[in-house]
Amino acid sequence: MNVFERKILWRVLGIHGALILLLITVPMLRGCFKPKPKEIEIFISVADAAPAVDVAAVENLPEPMQPKVETKDPIPEPVKPKKVEPPKPKRVEPPKPKKVEPPKPKKEEPPKPKWEPKKASEIKKGKKINEPKKPPPPAITTSDIKKMFSGLQSSASSAVSPAQFNDYYLQVYNRLYAAWTPPSAASAATRPTEVKIYMQKNGQITKRAKTEGSGDPLYDRTVMDAVNSITTLPKPPVDYPFDYVIVTFRIIE
């Protein structure tokens, strides 16, 4: 132990000794300076004795009430633990073996015959199906042109020559006949169907009307189907006097 530690030790011991001495001397000093208690004087006066009391016997006194003693509930008997039987082990049946069916034998398909080209003599010839041919536009007859100009007055017809519009009529017939497919049973003996087609100056069709029928509803229907499929005709010449054209649908053999 060095000198510094010894000094600290002596200081601590001195402080503790001073505290112990102070605790002993303080109570002793308080007892020395405590004031003396004052004396109390008590005066007792003696009086006459109390008169005698007659005590009479009392009969039939009610019995004193006995306090009710609460009865505690009887202590229940201890419950005997039930015997717990261990669960019976379930009987595990071994899995039944599955029936393994033998694989079915595959049906052997007969080998496909190799393709060989047939001879020309072995080929069966069928009937040739002829598609309906579209009839060529017929040549414009004088009667057709007369029908065109039948609505003009005599003064106007003298100034207009029907022959100058033949090219235009051919253009109209070519366009309408290209859209027409007559019935296969129709022939040159079938009466023609006549249709009047109204148009504007630019050739746009505004109205269609059947003016003469052939007597065959199927024939007439094919004609009107062709006319209805066309919406514009070739533009008529500037000096064309009508707002319509009359087209006759006929078969020529």
C-alpha positions in Angstrom: 0.0 0.0 0.0 1.5 3.3 -1.0 1.4 6.6 0.9 -1.5 8.0 -1.2 -3.7 5.1 -0.4 -2.8 5.3 3.3 -3.9 8.9 3.5 -7.2 8.1 1.9 -7.8 5.2 4.3 -7.1 7.4 7.4 -9.4 10.1 6.1 -12.2 7.6 5.7 -11.6 6.1 9.1 -11.6 9.6 10.7 -14.9 10.6 9.0 -16.6 7.4 10.2 -15.3 7.9 13.8 -16.6 11.4 13.9 -20.0 10.4 12.8 -20.2 7.6 15.4 -19.1 10.1 18.2 -21.7 12.6 17.1 -24.5 10.0 17.2 -23.6 9.1 20.8 -23.2 12.6 22.2 -26.3 14.2 20.7 -28.9 12.2 22.7 -26.9 12.7 25.9 -26.9 16.4 25.4 -30.7 16.4 24.8 -31.3 14.7 28.2 -29.3 17.3 30.1 -31.2 20.2 28.8 -34.8 18.6 28.9 -37.1 20.6 31.3 -38.5 18.9 34.4 -42.2 17.8 34.3 -44.8 19.9 36.4 -46.4 18.3 39.4 -50.2 17.7 39.2 -52.3 18.0 42.4 -55.5 15.8 42.6 -58.3 16.5 45.2 -60.7 13.6 46.0 -64.0 14.4 47.8 -65.6 11.6 49.9 -69.5 11.4 49.7 -72.2 9.2 51.3 -72.4 5.6 50.3 -75.0 4.7 47.6 -78.4 3.2 48.8 -78.9 -0.6 48.6 -80.8 -1.9 45.6 -83.5 -4.6 46.0 -82.9 -7.4 43.7 -86.1 -9.3 42.8 -86.1 -12.7 41.2 -87.5 -12.7 37.7 -89.1 -15.9 36.6 -89.7 -17.2 33.1 -87.0 -15.3 31.5 -86.6 -15.9 27.8 -83.8 -18.0 26.8 -81.0 -16.0 25.4 -80.8 -16.0 21.6 -78.2 -18.3 20.5 -76.2 -17.1 17.6 -76.8 -18.8 14.4 -73.9 -20.9 13.4 -73.5 -21.0 9.7 -73.0 -24.5 8.6 -70.4 -24.8 6.1 -71.0 -26.8 3.0 -69.9 -30.4 3.4 -66.6 -31.1 1.9 -67.3 -32.8 -1.4 -65.8 -36.2 -1.7 -62.9 -36.3 -4.0 -63.8 -37.3 -7.5 -62.3 -40.5 -8.5 -60.5 -40.2 -11.8 -62.1 -42.2 -14.5 -60.2 -44.9 -16.0 -59.1 -43.9 -19.5 -58.8 -46.8 -21.7 -56.1 -46.5 -24.3 -57.6 -46.3 -27.8 -57.7 -49.6 -29.6 -55.3 -49.7 -32.5 -57.2 -49.7 -35.8 -56.7 -52.6 -38.0 -54.9 -51.5 -41.1 -55.8 -53.8 -44.0 -53.1 -54.2 -46.5 -53.9 -52.7 -49.9 -55.4 -55.0 -52.4 -53.2 -55.7 -55.3 -54.6 -54.1 -58.5 -55.3 -56.4 -61.4 -52.9 -55.7 -64.1 -54.5 -56.4 -67.4 -52.2 -57.6 -70.1 -51.7 -55.1 -72.9 -54.1 -55.6 -75.7 -52.4 -56.6 -78.9 -52.5 -53.8 -81.5 -54.5 -54.5 -84.6 -52.2 -54.7 -87.4 -53.6 -52.6 -90.2 -53.1 -53.9 -93.7 -50.4 -52.1 -95.6 -51.8 -49.3 -97.7 -51.6 -50.0 -101.4 -49.1 -47.9 -103.2 -50.6 -45.4 -105.6 -50.2 -46.3 -109.2 -51.4 -44.2 -112.1 -54.3 -45.7 -113.9 -54.3 -46.4 -117.5 -56.4 -44.2 -119.7 -58.6 -47.1 -120.6 -59.5 -47.7 -116.9 -60.6 -44.2 -116.2 -64.3 -43.8 -116.1 -65.5 -40.9 -118.1 -68.2 -38.7 -116.7 -70.5 -36.3 -118.2 -69.0 -32.9 -118.9 -70.8 -30.1 -117.1 -71.1 -27.2 -119.3 -71.3 -23.8 -117.5 -74.0 -21.5 -118.8 -72.5 -19.3 -121.4 -73.4 -15.7 -121.5 -75.2 -14.8 -124.7 -73.5 -12.2 -126.9 -75.3 -9.0 -127.3 -77.6 -9.1 -130.4 -77.3 -6.7 -133.2 -79.6 -3.7 -132.8 -82.6 -4.0 -135.1 -84.5 -1.2 -136.6 -87.5 -2.1 -134.5 -85.4 -1.5 -131.3 -84.4 1.9 -132.6 -88.0 2.8 -133.5 -89.0 2.0 -129.9 -86.3 4.4 -128.7 -87.6 7.2 -130.9 -91.3 6.5 -130.5 -91.6 9.1 -127.8 -90.2 12.0 -129.9 -92.5 14.3 -131.7 -92.4 14.5 -135.5 -90.6 17.8 -135.5 -87.9 16.5 -133.2 -87.5 13.2 -134.9 -86.8 14.9 -138.2 -83.9 16.7 -136.7 -82.4 13.6 -135.0 -81.0 10.6 -136.9 -81.3 7.3 -135.1 -78.2 5.9 -136.8 -75.9 8.3 -135.0 -76.6 6.6 -131.6 -75.9 3.0 -132.7 -72.4 3.1 -131.1 -73.9 4.3 -127.8 -76.6 1.5 -127.8 -73.9 -1.1 -128.5 -72.0 0.1 -125.4 -75.2 -0.1 -123.3 -76.0 -3.6 -124.6 -72.4 -4.9 -124.0 -72.5 -3.7 -120.4 -75.9 -5.2 -119.5 -75.4 -8.5 -121.4 -72.0 -9.0 -119.6 -73.9 -9.0 -116.3 -76.8 -11.3 -117.5 -76.7 -15.1 -117.1 -79.9 -16.6 -118.7 -81.4 -19.9 -117.4 -80.0 -23.1 -119.0 -83.4 -24.1 -120.3 -83.8 -20.8 -122.2 -83.4 -20.9 -126.0 -83.9 -18.7 -129.0 -87.5 -19.7 -129.0 -88.0 -17.9 -125.6 -89.8 -14.6 -126.0 -87.5 -11.7 -125.2 -87.8 -9.4 -122.1 -87.8 -5.7 -122.5 -86.6 -3.3 -119.8 -86.7 0.5 -119.6 -83.8 2.1 -117.7 -83.9 5.8 -116.7 -80.7 7.6 -116.2 -79.1 11.0 -115.7 -76.8 12.9 -118.1 -73.8 11.4 -116.5 -75.2 7.8 -117.0 -76.2 7.3 -113.3 -79.3 4.9 -113.3 -82.3 6.4 -111.4 -85.1 3.9 -112.2 -85.7 0.5 -113.8 -88.9 -1.0 -115.1 -89.9 -4.1 -117.0 -92.1 -3.1 -119.9 -92.6 -6.5 -121.6 -92.2 -10.0 -120.1 -91.1 -13.3 -121.6 -93.8 -15.3 -119.9 -91.1 -17.3 -118.1 -90.7 -16.0 -114.5 -87.2 -17.4 -114.1 -86.1 -15.8 -117.4 -87.5 -12.4 -116.3 -85.9 -12.7 -112.9 -82.4 -13.3 -114.4 -82.9 -10.2 -116.6 -83.9 -8.0 -113.6 -81.1 -9.3 -111.5 -78.6 -8.3 -114.2 -80.2 -4.8 -114.5 -80.3 -4.2 -110.8 -76.6 -5.2 -110.5 -75.6 -2.2 -112.8 -75.7 1.2 -111.3 -74.2 3.3 -114.0 -74.5 3.2 -117.8 -72.1 4.7 -120.3 -72.4 8.4 -120.5 -74.9 9.3 -123.3 -73.8 11.7 -126.1 -74.5 15.4 -125.6 -77.3 15.5 -128.2 -79.0 12.3 -126.9 -82.7 13.3 -126.8 -83.8 10.8 -124.0 -83.4 10.3 -120.3 -83.8 6.5 -120.7 -82.8 3.5 -122.8 -84.9 0.5 -123.8 -83.0 -2.8 -123.8 -84.3 -6.0 -125.2 -82.9 -9.2 -123.7 -83.0 -12.1 -126.2 -81.0 -15.3 -126.9 -79.5 -15.7 -130.4 -78.3 -19.1 -131.6 
